[in-house]
Amino acid sequence: MAQLLLVLIGALLVTALARSREIAAPLLLVLTGLVVSLVPGTEDFRIDPELLLTAVLPPLLYAAALGSSYTNFRSRIRPIAYHGVIQVVVTAFLVGWLAFVLIPDLPLAPALVLGAVIAPPDAVTASAIGRQLHLPRALMTILGGESLINDAAALTLYRMAMVAVVSTAPTLAEDLRVFGQAVVVGVAVGLLFGVLAHAARTRVPDVQVATLLGVLVPFSAYLLAEQFGGSGVLAVVAAGLYVGHKQPRARAAGRLQEHTVWESINLLLESLVFAYIGLQLSDVIAQVVSTGRDIRWVVLAALLILFATIAFRVVWMYTSNYLPGLSHLLRSGEPRGTWRRSAVLAWTGMRGVVTLAAAGAIPETTASGAPFPARETVQFVAFVVTVGTILIQGTTLPWLIRRLGVTDPREAEDDDRSEAEARRIATGAALAHLDRLSPRDLQCDQERFDRVLPRIRTMLEHQGMLAADQVGRTPDEREDTTRQVFTDLRRELLEVQRAAMADERDAGRLDDEVLRRVLRELDLQEAALENSWRNR
C-alpha cells in the first residue's frame, strides 16, 4: 500500500510537470516509469491485473463515454464500427499468426490470445493530444468512438481465445455463443444502469449522494455484466453514452459536481496506469529470462510484431479511405478523408491499459492444472508493443499533426454561429416565458413584479447580443470585446467581495459558517464566468 501511495504521488507530480510544460503527460509518465524501474527495489511493485480490469478500466471508459456525443457517435457509426470492431478482429488474427510463426514453441491458441491482447488501440493519449492541438471534430469522434468499442471487441475475442486454451474441448458454436452473449448481455446491463443513474441524478434530492451513486455506476455495470457472461466493457460504454446523452436533463449543480469529480478520477487513474506501464520493465524482462528462452530472439520477435502492428494500421486506414466502394460506405455523409487525415488516424494506434491488464490477467494454469503455454512470453510481447507504440507514435503524433496542418479553419467559425443561434433560441424561449408570467406565478405583488421583470429582460437581451458579437471573431479579437471587459471586471469584483468577507471574519464580525455560504455563492458565480470562456 505504501508503494502504491508513493507511485500515485510521483505520478501526479510528473503529470503536473508535463502539463506545465505542455508535454503529453502519458508519454512522460511512461518514460519516467521506465527509468525508475531500473532502480533496485522497484521491481517488487505490482498491481493485480484483475484490479486493473475491474477498478481502473471501467471508470476510464465511463468518463470517456460521458464526454462523447451520442449524436455524433450514431452519425459516424459505420467508420467507428469498421475501425473499432473489424480492424480489431483482423489485427488480432494477424498478430496471432505472426507470433505463431516468429516465436518458437508458441502454440496457436496462446498466439491468438496475444493477438487479442494487442489488437485494441488505446485512444486516451491520442484523444488528449488531439484535443490539445484542435483536431477536427470528425476525427475526434472517430477516435473516441473507436476507443469505446474496440476494447469490448478485443476483450470478447480475448475471452474466446482463452476458452480455446484453458477449455478441454472448445467448439465454434461455443465461441459464437460466448460472443453473442457478451454483446447482448453487456448492452442490456449497461442501458439498465444508465436509466438508473439518470433517475438518481434527477430524483435523488441530495446532489452529493446522487453524484456518488453515479461514481458507482461503471463498477456495478462492469461486474454485473461479467457475472452474467456479458461484456463488462460494453456495459460501461452503453451506460456512459446513455447518461452523457441525458446530461441536459440533469440538475445544474449535479453537472458541475460530476464534471469535477470525473476529471479528478480520470487524472488520478490515467497517471497511475501510465506510470505502472513504465515501472513493469524490469519485472517483465526477469520473467522471460526465468523461462530459459533466448531473450534476444524473443526481443527481436517482439520488435517485429510491434512494427507489423504499426504498419498494419497505416495500411488499414489508407485502404478504408481510398479503396473504391469501401470509402463511400464509410463516409457517413462526409467528404472522403484527405491523405493528411488518414495519416493522423493511422498514427493513433498506441496501446495502453487494456493491453497491459489483459496480458497480466492471463492465468498461470489451464483448467487441467497444466501451466499456461508461454505465458511469460505473451506478456513480454504485449509489454513491448504497448511501450513501443507509446514511445514511437505518441512522441511523434503532435509533430505529425502540426506538420500536416490537420485542422478545419471553418469549424471554429461554424461552432460560433451554432452557439450564437443556440443562445438566440434559448433567449427567445426565456423571453417568451417571461411574457406568460404573472405576479401570481412568482407569488409576489404587482409592484415587485414590475420592478423585477424589466431587469431580467434586459439581462437576457444583453446576453444574446454578446453571444452574437462573438461570431466570426478570432480568439485575439474575442478578447478585445465588451464581454471580455465585463468578465474581467466581474472577476475582479468577486475577488474584492471575497477579501471583504475574509476581513469581516478576521475582525470577529462574521461567523465562519456564514462566510462559507457567501463564498460558495461567489465561487459559483466565478465558475460560471470561467465556464463561459473555457476553450474560447
C-alpha positions in Angstrom: 0.0 0.0 0.0 2.9 2.4 0.8 4.4 1.7 -2.6 1.1 2.4 -4.3 0.8 5.7 -2.5 4.3 6.7 -3.5 3.6 5.8 -7.1 0.4 7.8 -7.1 2.1 10.9 -5.6 5.0 10.6 -8.0 2.7 10.1 -11.0 0.7 13.2 -10.1 3.8 15.3 -9.7 5.1 14.1 -13.1 1.7 14.9 -14.6 1.7 18.4 -13.1 5.2 18.9 -14.6 4.0 17.7 -18.0 1.0 20.0 -18.0 3.0 23.0 -17.0 5.5 22.3 -19.9 2.7 21.4 -22.4 4.1 17.9 -22.8 1.8 14.9 -23.2 1.6 13.5 -19.7 1.2 9.8 -20.6 4.5 9.9 -22.5 6.4 11.5 -19.7 4.9 9.1 -17.2 6.0 6.0 -19.2 9.5 7.3 -19.7 9.8 8.2 -16.0 8.5 4.8 -15.1 11.0 3.1 -17.4 13.9 4.9 -15.7 12.6 4.3 -12.2 12.1 0.6 -13.0 15.9 0.2 -13.4 16.4 1.3 -9.8 17.0 -1.7 -7.4 13.9 -2.4 -5.3 11.3 -1.1 -7.6 10.9 -4.5 -9.3 8.6 -5.6 -6.4 5.9 -3.1 -7.3 2.9 -5.0 -8.8 -0.8 -4.3 -9.2 -3.2 -7.3 -9.5 -4.2 -7.3 -13.2 -7.8 -8.2 -12.2 -7.8 -4.9 -10.3 -6.8 -3.0 -13.4 -9.6 -4.6 -15.4 -12.3 -4.1 -12.7 -11.3 -1.0 -10.8 -9.3 1.1 -13.3 -10.6 0.4 -16.8 -14.4 0.9 -16.0 -14.2 4.4 -14.7 -11.8 5.5 -17.5 -14.2 4.1 -20.1 -17.2 5.6 -18.4 -15.7 9.0 -18.2 -14.8 8.9 -21.9 -18.3 7.8 -22.8 -19.8 10.6 -20.6 -17.8 13.1 -22.6 -18.7 11.6 -26.0 -21.5 12.7 -28.2 -24.1 10.0 -28.8 -25.5 12.0 -31.8 -22.0 12.2 -33.4 -21.3 8.6 -32.5 -24.5 7.5 -34.2 -23.9 9.6 -37.3 -20.5 8.0 -37.8 -21.3 4.5 -36.6 -20.1 2.9 -39.9 -16.5 4.1 -39.7 -16.4 3.7 -36.0 -17.6 0.1 -36.2 -15.3 -0.6 -39.1 -12.2 0.6 -37.3 -13.3 -0.4 -33.8 -14.6 -3.9 -34.5 -13.5 -5.2 -37.9 -10.0 -3.8 -37.7 -9.6 -5.2 -34.1 -10.7 -8.7 -35.3 -8.3 -8.7 -38.3 -5.4 -7.3 -36.2 -5.9 -10.0 -33.6 -5.7 -12.8 -36.1 -2.8 -11.2 -38.0 -0.7 -10.6 -34.8 -1.6 -14.1 -33.6 -0.5 -15.7 -36.8 2.7 -13.6 -36.9 3.6 -14.5 -33.3 2.9 -18.2 -34.0 5.3 -18.1 -36.9 8.1 -16.0 -35.3 8.2 -17.4 -31.8 9.4 -21.0 -31.4 7.3 -23.3 -29.2 4.4 -20.8 -29.1 1.1 -22.8 -29.7 -1.5 -21.3 -31.9 -4.2 -20.8 -29.2 -1.9 -18.7 -26.9 -0.7 -16.8 -30.0 -4.3 -15.8 -30.7 -4.6 -14.7 -27.0 -1.6 -12.5 -27.7 -3.3 -11.1 -30.8 -6.5 -10.3 -28.9 -4.4 -8.6 -26.2 -2.5 -6.4 -28.6 -5.4 -5.7 -31.0 -7.2 -2.7 -29.3 -5.6 0.8 -29.6 -5.9 2.9 -26.6 -7.1 6.4 -27.7 -6.5 8.1 -24.3 -3.2 9.5 -25.3 -4.3 10.2 -28.9 -7.5 12.0 -27.8 -5.7 14.1 -25.3 -3.2 15.2 -27.9 -6.0 15.7 -30.4 -7.9 18.0 -28.1 -4.8 20.0 -27.2 -4.0 20.5 -30.9 -7.6 21.1 -32.0 -8.1 18.2 -34.4 -11.3 18.4 -36.4 -14.4 17.1 -34.7 -15.0 14.3 -37.2 -11.5 12.8 -36.5 -12.0 13.2 -32.7 -15.4 11.5 -32.9 -13.9 8.5 -34.8 -11.0 8.3 -32.4 -13.3 8.5 -29.3 -15.9 6.1 -30.8 -13.2 3.6 -31.8 -11.7 3.6 -28.3 -15.1 3.0 -26.8 -15.9 -0.2 -28.7 -12.6 -1.6 -29.7 -11.9 -2.6 -26.1 -15.2 -4.5 -26.0 -14.4 -6.3 -29.3 -10.9 -7.2 -28.2 -11.8 -8.4 -24.8 -14.6 -10.5 -26.2 -12.0 -12.1 -28.6 -9.7 -12.5 -25.7 -12.3 -14.4 -23.8 -13.0 -16.7 -26.7 -9.2 -17.3 -27.2 -8.8 -18.0 -23.5 -11.6 -20.6 -23.8 -9.6 -22.3 -26.6 -6.6 -22.5 -24.3 -8.0 -23.5 -20.9 -11.0 -25.5 -22.1 -10.7 -29.2 -22.9 -13.0 -29.2 -26.0 -13.7 -25.8 -27.4 -16.0 -25.6 -30.4 -17.0 -22.9 -33.0 -20.6 -23.0 -31.7 -19.4 -22.4 -28.1 -17.2 -19.4 -29.3 -20.2 -17.9 -31.2 -22.4 -18.3 -28.1 -19.8 -16.6 -25.9 -19.6 -13.7 -28.3 -23.3 -13.2 -28.7 -24.0 -13.5 -25.0 -21.2 -10.9 -24.3 -22.7 -8.4 -26.7 -26.4 -8.8 -25.8 -26.0 -9.0 -22.0 -23.4 -6.3 -21.9 -25.5 -3.7 -23.8 -28.7 -4.6 -21.8 -27.0 -4.3 -18.4 -25.4 -1.0 -19.5 -28.6 0.5 -20.6 -30.3 -0.6 -17.3 -27.6 1.1 -15.2 -27.8 4.1 -17.5 -31.5 4.5 -16.8 -31.0 4.0 -13.1 -28.1 6.5 -13.0 -30.2 9.2 -14.8 -33.1 8.5 -12.4 -30.8 9.1 -9.5 -29.5 12.4 -11.0 -33.0 13.7 -11.4 -34.8 12.3 -8.4 -32.4 12.0 -5.5 -32.7 15.3 -3.8 -29.1 15.3 -2.3 -26.7 16.2 -5.1 -23.7 14.7 -3.3 -25.5 11.4 -2.9 -26.6 11.4 -6.5 -23.0 12.1 -7.6 -21.6 9.3 -5.5 -24.2 6.9 -6.9 -23.1 7.9 -10.4 -19.5 7.1 -9.5 -20.5 3.5 -8.6 -22.3 3.0 -12.0 -19.2 1.9 -14.1 -18.1 -0.6 -11.4 -21.6 -2.0 -10.9 -22.3 -2.3 -14.6 -19.0 -4.0 -15.3 -19.2 -6.5 -12.5 -22.9 -7.4 -13.1 -22.4 -7.8 -16.9 -19.4 -10.1 -16.3 -21.3 -12.1 -13.7 -23.9 -13.0 -16.3 -21.5 -13.7 -19.1 -21.7 -10.3 -20.8 -19.1 -7.8 -21.8 -18.4 -5.5 -18.9 -16.7 -3.0 -21.2 -19.8 -2.8 -23.4 -22.0 -2.4 -20.3 -19.8 0.5 -19.2 -19.8 2.2 -22.6 -23.6 1.8 -23.0 -24.3 3.3 -19.6 -21.9 6.2 -20.2 -23.3 7.1 -23.6 -26.9 7.0 -22.2 -26.1 9.1 -19.1 -24.0 11.6 -21.2 -26.8 12.0 -23.7 -29.2 12.8 -20.9 -26.9 15.4 -19.2 -29.0 18.4 -20.4 -32.0 17.0 -18.4 -30.0 16.7 -15.2 -29.7 19.4 -12.5 -27.1 22.1 -13.0 -25.5 21.5 -9.5 -25.1 17.8 -10.3 -23.5 18.5 -13.6 -21.0 20.9 -12.1 -20.1 18.4 -9.4 -19.9 15.4 -11.7 -17.6 17.2 -14.1 -15.1 18.0 -11.3 -15.4 14.5 -9.8 -14.8 12.7 -13.1 -12.0 14.9 -14.2 -10.2 14.2 -10.9 -10.8 10.5 -11.1 -9.6 10.4 -14.7 -6.5 12.3 -13.9 -5.6 10.0 -11.0 -6.2 6.7 -12.8 -4.5 7.7 -16.1 -1.5 8.9 -14.1 -1.3 5.6 -12.2 -1.8 3.4 -15.3 0.9 5.0 -17.5 3.4 5.1 -14.6 2.6 1.5 -13.9 3.3 0.6 -17.6 6.8 2.1 -17.3 7.5 0.5 -13.9 6.9 -3.0 -15.2 10.0 -3.1 -17.4 12.5 -5.0 -15.2 9.8 -7.4 -13.9 8.6 -8.4 -17.4 12.2 -9.0 -18.6 13.0 -11.1 -15.5 10.0 -13.3 -16.1 11.1 -14.1 -19.7 14.7 -14.8 -18.7 13.4 -17.2 -16.0 11.8 -19.4 -18.6 15.2 -20.2 -20.2 14.2 -18.8 -23.6 16.7 -16.9 -25.8 15.9 -13.3 -24.7 17.5 -11.9 -27.8 15.3 -13.8 -30.2 12.1 -13.0 -28.1 13.0 -9.3 -28.2 13.6 -9.5 -31.9 10.2 -11.2 -32.5 8.5 -8.7 -30.2 10.0 -5.8 -32.2 8.9 -7.3 -35.5 5.4 -7.7 -34.1 5.5 -4.1 -32.9 6.4 -2.7 -36.3 3.9 -5.0 -38.1 1.2 -3.8 -35.8 2.0 -0.1 -36.6 2.3 -0.8 -40.3 -0.9 -2.7 -40.5 -2.9 0.2 -39.1 -1.4 2.5 -41.6 -2.3 0.2 -44.4 -5.8 -0.3 -43.0 -6.6 3.4 -42.7 -5.4 4.2 -46.2 -7.3 1.3 -47.6 -10.5 2.3 -45.9 -10.2 5.9 -47.2 -9.2 5.2 -50.8 -10.4 1.7 -51.8 -13.2 2.2 -54.3 -16.6 1.4 -52.8 -15.4 1.0 -49.3 -14.5 4.7 -48.9 -18.1 5.6 -50.0 -19.6 3.2 -47.5 -17.6 4.7 -44.6 -18.2 8.4 -45.4 -21.4 8.8 -43.3 -22.4 11.8 -45.4 -19.0 13.5 -45.3 -16.4 14.1 -48.0 -13.7 11.4 -48.3 -10.9 12.0 -45.9 -7.7 13.5 -47.2 -4.4 11.7 -47.0 -3.4 14.0 -44.1 -6.4 12.9 -42.0 -5.7 9.3 -42.9 -2.1 9.8 -41.8 -3.2 11.1 -38.4 -5.7 8.3 -37.9 -3.1 5.8 -38.9 -0.6 7.1 -36.4 -3.0 6.9 -33.4 -2.6 3.2 -32.7 -0.9 3.4 -29.3 -1.7 0.5 -26.9 -2.4 1.1 -23.2 -4.2 -0.1 -20.2 -6.4 -2.7 -21.8 -3.4 -4.5 -23.4 -1.4 -4.3 -20.2 -4.3 -5.5 -18.0 -5.5 -8.3 -20.3 -1.9 -9.7 -20.6 -1.5 -9.6 -16.9 -4.8 -11.3 -16.3 -3.7 -14.5 -18.1 -3.9 -17.3 -15.6 -0.9 -19.3 -14.6 -2.6 -22.7 -15.2 -5.3 -24.1 -17.5 -8.4 -25.9 -16.4 -6.5 -29.2 -16.4 -3.9 -27.7 -14.0 -1.2 -27.5 -16.6 0.9 -24.3 -16.9 -0.5 -21.8 -19.4 1.7 -22.2 -22.5 4.3 -19.4 -23.0 2.5 -17.1 -20.5 5.6 -15.0 -19.8 6.4 -14.6 -23.5 2.9 -13.4 -24.3 3.1 -10.9 -21.5 6.6 -9.7 -22.6 5.5 -9.1 -26.2 2.4 -7.3 -25.1 4.5 -5.0 -22.9 7.0 -4.3 -25.8 4.1 -3.4 -28.1 2.5 -1.2 -25.5 5.6 0.8 -24.6 6.9 0.8 -28.2 3.7 2.3 -29.7 3.5 4.9 -26.9 7.1 6.0 -27.4 7.2 5.8 -31.2 3.7 7.0 -32.2 2.9 9.0 -29.0 6.0 11.1 -29.1 5.7 11.9 -32.8 2.0 12.4 -33.1 2.0 16.1 -32.0 4.7 16.8 -34.6 2.8 15.0 -37.3 -0.4 16.9 -36.6 1.4 20.2 -36.7 3.4 19.3 -39.7 0.4 18.2 -41.8 -1.8 21.0 -40.6 -4.8 18.8 -39.9 -7.2 21.4 -38.8 -10.5 22.7 -40.1 -10.4 26.6 -40.0 -14.1 26.8 -40.8 -15.1 24.5 -37.9 -14.5 27.1 -35.2 -16.5 29.7 -37.1 -19.3 27.3 -37.7 -19.3 26.4 -34.0 -19.5 30.1 -33.1 -22.5 30.5 -35.4 -24.2 27.4 -34.0 -23.5 28.6 -30.4 -25.0 32.1 -31.2 -28.0 30.5 -32.8 -28.5 28.2 -29.8 -28.2 31.1 -27.4 -30.7 33.1 -29.5 -33.2 30.2 -29.3 -32.6 29.9 -25.6 -33.0 33.6 -25.0 -36.2 33.7 -27.1 -37.7 30.9 -25.1 -36.8 32.6 -21.9 -38.3 36.0 -23.1 -41.5 34.2 -24.3 -41.8 32.6 -20.9 -41.4 36.0 -19.2 -44.3 37.3 -21.3 -46.6 34.5 -19.9 -45.7 35.1 -16.3 -47.9 37.0 -13.8 -47.4 38.2 -10.2 -49.3 35.1 -9.0 -46.8 32.8 -10.7 -43.9 34.4 -8.8 -46.0 34.8 -5.6 -45.4 38.5 -5.3 -47.3 41.7 -5.7 -47.6 43.7 -8.9 -45.2 46.4 -7.8 -42.3 43.9 -7.2 -43.2 42.1 -10.4 -43.0 45.3 -12.4 -39.6 46.1 -10.9 -38.0 42.6 -11.5 -39.2 41.8 -15.0 -37.5 44.7 -16.9 -34.2 43.9 -15.2 -34.4 40.2 -16.1 -35.5 41.0 -19.7 -32.6 43.5 -20.1 -30.1 40.9 -18.8 -31.3 38.2 -21.2 -31.3 40.5 -24.2 -27.7 41.7 -23.3 -26.5 38.1 -23.1 -28.0 37.4 -26.5 -26.2 40.4 -28.1 -22.9 39.4 -26.5 -23.1 35.9 -28.0 -23.9 37.2 -31.5 -21.0 39.6 -31.2 -18.5 36.7 -31.0 -19.4 35.2 -34.4 -16.6 35.3 -36.9 -14.0 36.7 -34.5 -10.6 35.2 -33.9 -9.5 34.3 -30.4 -7.5 37.6 -30.2 -10.4 39.6 -31.4 -12.7 38.0 -28.9 -10.5 39.2 -26.0 -11.0 42.8 -27.2 -14.7 42.9 -26.7 -17.2 44.4 -24.2 -17.8 40.9 -22.9 -14.2 40.4 -22.1 -14.1 43.7 -20.2 -17.3 42.8 -18.4 -15.9 39.4 -17.4 -12.6 40.7 -16.2 -14.3 43.4 -14.1 -16.8 40.9 -12.7 -14.0 38.6 -11.7 -12.1 41.4 -10.0 -15.2 42.5 -8.1 -15.8 38.9 -6.9 -12.2 38.9 -5.6 -12.9 42.2 -3.8 -16.0 40.7 -2.2 -14.2 37.6 -1.1 -11.4 39.7 0.5 -14.0 41.9 2.3 -15.8 38.8 3.7 -12.5 37.4 4.9 -11.6 40.8 6.6 -15.0 40.7 8.4 -14.3 37.2 9.6 -10.8 38.1 10.8 -12.3 41.1 12.7 -14.7 38.8 14.5 -17.8 40.3 13.0 -18.7 37.3 10.7 -19.1 33.7 11.6 -17.2 31.1 9.6 -20.3 29.2 8.7 -21.9 32.3 7.2 -18.6 33.1 5.4 -18.6 29.7 3.8 -22.1 30.1 2.4 -21.3 33.5 0.9 -18.0 32.3 -0.5 -19.8 29.3 -2.2 -22.2 31.7 -3.9 -19.4 33.9 -5.1 -17.3 30.9 -6.2 -20.3 29.5 -8.3 -20.6 32.9 -10.0 -16.9 32.8 -10.9 -17.2 29.2 -12.1 -20.0 30.3 -14.4 -17.7 33.0 -15.8 -14.8 30.6 -16.3 -17.0 28.0 -18.0 -18.4 30.6 -20.4 -14.8 31.4 -21.6 -13.4 27.9 -21.4 -11.8 26.7 -24.7 -12.6 30.0 -26.4 
